[in-house]
Amino acid sequence: MERGGAAAAAGGGVVVSPSAAKDSWPELVGVSSEAAKTKIGEERPELDVQVVPADAFVTTDYNAGRVRVFVDSDDKVARPPKIG
């Protein structure tokens, strides 16, 4: 049996691989841009975090090394930051 399989089956929990890297941060909606940059940087220091106004025009290319943090006029995160 897989390690953690019995505990997960008994408790109904989900076993998450420690190597599964986070690619979005929905919990950051409503926090300041600086707090969002800090949190993302702590969890994924290899990523380039860019703060952008929510209504800004941006390129539509996918970049696995970038996270855009879209902020409203109060400098609060307007939508969940994600890699791309």
N, C-alpha and C positions, 0 to 999 in steps of 0.2 A: 504494500500500500504506500502511496505517496506520503512524504513527510507532511504532516498537518492535515492530511486527508480525513482522518477519523475525527479530529477535532472540528474541522469545518463541516463535515457531514452531520455530526451530532449537534452542533450549535447552529447549523443553518447559515454559517458565515461564508464569505468568499475569500479564498486564498489568493492574495495578490503577489505576484513575483516582485522581489525587491529590485529587479533590474528594469521594471516597467517605469519608464520616465514619464513624468507629467507633461502634458502638452496643452493644457488650458487651465485657467484660474477663475472659474465662475464666482468663487467666494470673494473676489476682490471688487466686484461691482459696488460702487458707492464709497469706496475709500479714496484717499488722496493719491495723486499720481506718484508722489515720492514713496508712499507706503507700498504701493503696487510694485514699483521698480525694485524696492528693497526685497520684498517677498519673493518675487520671481528670480532675482539675482541670487538669493540664498538657496533656492531650490534648484535652479538651473544656471549656474554662473557662466556657462559657455555661450549663452544666448545674448544677442544684441537686443536690448529693450529700448523701443522707441515710443515716446509719448507724442500723441497726435491729437489735434482737435477732432471731436466726433464728426464734424461736418466737412473735414478736409478731404480733398481728392488724393488718393494714393494709388500706386501701381497695383495691378492685380496679380503680379507674379507670386509664385509660392517660393518662400525662402525658409528652409528648415532651421536656419540659424537666427531667425528674427521673431520677435514678439512685438506686436503693436499694441500699445495701451491707448485706447480712444477715450478722451476725457471731455466732459461737458464744460460749460462756461465757468463753473465753480471749481474746476480742476479735480473733479471726482470721476472715477472710472465709470464710463457710460455703458459699456457692454463687456462681456467676459473676454479678457485677453487670451489669445491663443497663438500657437506657433503658426507661422505662415508668412 
